[in-house]
């Protein structure tokens, strides 16, 4: 591990906690969490990094940890290894741990799942049922003691801790944890079968609240996908996002890995049309995506958005790490939307058809001014920063290669 990575690793463990603690995001039970690629200027001192929050949550577990992840990719000497060890130590002290991973990705990254599955008190299942509708298990969350939840864009991947830009939330709320546990139990059951259980979400599910100082409460509700397989205590993610966009009055800021209305079988226009409607009524619409979005099924649609008044699109290119090329990393991977002055959406979905119609994803919609203000600051740091560049409708772009190099 080189010096910069070693320094980052020690910092994450809390050696410099005394320096950043004074500026920490003030909500103790509803916390924004970020991952910042090493050697970039994207860090926000008041926001804790993913490694510290994950380690704290796992070490606090007394009874149960339920983890649902797209995949788990560990590498010896990297920052995910202490997280895996913390899970093993939790199991050793009697914590019951259940893990669900997408079957196809488990075949790509089998080693750590097998290591965990061999441990007493840890059970691993691989889910394949979403492939029936052209999707995958794409959500990224875990639940500790049915009391607190982490969700967001972060995969259980060593790269997601040190080499990818990510946003997530740590929420301590028993009712919300209970709802997420029902979703996990559904997928735990579905991972043993060969069919999806048809479920109809509640389009008007109750807002939940967390009391905070200086105001009455943060209000939020849970969303999930795919359409038709969402428990009653959730709203469906796609209709919730469209409703937020359609009700926006001043601004809509969206930050994603990828965006495209081009579906495998048909045009997917719900989100594209909603953004256009907002821009047409004078809303300031900004869309920031990764530079992985230069394929022929993505870039033409982004060019068309730029041509509309009040609608701006940028791509983000995170520079490579000085220690060498890292596949599937050094990328903008956040999934968030900011609406006006007090509404936000944070989730795991990229904005393409299969993420909403075929894949398991989770998100929350939050009503809170401080959350909105903080996420706006995070967005604008990327939007106005040195890595973002505006799409030129007249320029030809070539798809970027981001996989393994031979």
C-alpha positions, 0 to 999 in steps of 0.5 A, a space after each residue: 500500500 503506497 504512502 497516500 493510500 496508507 495515510 487515507 487508511 489511517 485517517 479513515 480509522 479515526 486518527 484525525 477524527 479530532 480534526 473533523 469532528 467539530 464540523 460533522 453533519 449535525 443530524 445524529 440519526 440521519 446522516 449523509 455519508 460519502 466516498 471520495 476518490 483518493 487524490 481528488 478535491 471532492 472531499 467535504 470535511 463535515 461529511 463522514 466517509 463510508 469506511 468509518 460509518 460502515 465499521 462503526 455500524 458493524 461493530 455496534 451490532 448486538 443481534 443481527 446484520 442483514 446485507 443485500 448487495 449487488 456484489 462483494 469485491 474485496 482485495 487484500 490490503 485495501 479498505 474493505 478488508 477491515 470491514 470483512 473482518 469486522 463482519 467475521 468478528 461480529 459473527 464470532 460474538 454471536 451476531 446472526 448475519 444474512 447476506 444476499 448477492 446478485 447471482 451473476 455478479 457472485 460468479 464474477 466475485 465469488 471469493 469473499 462470499 465463499 469466505 463469509 459463508 464458511 463462517 459460523 453465524 453467517 449465511 449467504 444466498 445468491 438471488 437470480 429471480 430478477 433476471 426474469 424481467 431483465 434485471 438484477 439485484 442492484 440495491 446496496 443496503 444493510 440493516 443492523 439490529 433492526 434499528 439502523 440502516 445504511 443505503 446508497 450508491 456504495 457497493 461492497 467493493 474496495 474501490 467504492 471506499 477509495 476510488 469511486 465518488 459515492 453518496 449514501 445515508 445512515 438512518 437510525 429509525 426503528 420503523 424504517 429499519 422494520 420496513 427495510 427488514 420486510 424487503 430483505 425478508 422478501 428477497 431472502 425468500 425470493 432467493 430460494 425460488 424461481 419466481 417473483 412474488 407479485 406485490 403492489 406498493 402503496 403510492 401514498 405510504 406514510 411519511 416517517 419522521 425523526 426529531 431534530 434540533 432547531 426544527 420539528 423533524 426530518 420527514 422521509 419515505 421509502 421507495 423501491 423497485 422493480 415495479 410490481 415487486 415492492 412491499 406495501 410500506 414502500 412507494 414505487 421508485 419511478 412514480 415517486 421520482 416523476 412526481 418530485 420532478 413534476 412538482 419542482 418550481 425552481 431547480 432540479 439537480 441530478 447526479 448519476 453514474 448513467 442516464 438513458 431513455 434507450 431501453 432494450 425493447 422500447 423507448 423509456 421516456 418517463 424521466 426524460 419527458 419529466 425533465 423536459 416538462 420541468 425545463 419548459 416551465 422555467 425550472 433550472 434543470 442540471 444533470 451530471 453523469 459519469 463519462 461512462 455515458 458516451 455510448 451510442 445508446 446514451 450520448 445522443 439523448 444527452 445531446 438532445 437534452 442540452 438543446 432545450 432551454 433551462 436544461 444543462 448536462 455535464 459529464 465528469 471525468 475523475 483522473 486516474 490514481 497515481 498508483 496506476 490504472 484501476 478497472 471499474 473505478 475512478 468514476 462518478 457513481 452517486 445517485 441523487 436528486 435535489 428538488 427546490 429548497 427542501 426535497 431530496 432523493 438518494 438511492 441506488 438506481 441509475 436512470 435507465 429502464 431496467 433499473 426501475 422495471 426489472 431490478 431491485 433498488 431502494 431509495 428514500 425521499 427526504 423533506 428537510 432544508 439542511 439535507 437539501 442544502 448540504 446535498 446541493 453543496 455536494 452537487 455544486 462542488 462536482 458541477 463547478 469542479 475541475 472534473 466536470 465538462 459540458 456536453 457539446 451537441 455538435 461533437 462526436 464522442 467515443 465510448 470510454 473503456 473502463 474494464 480490465 486492461 490486458 
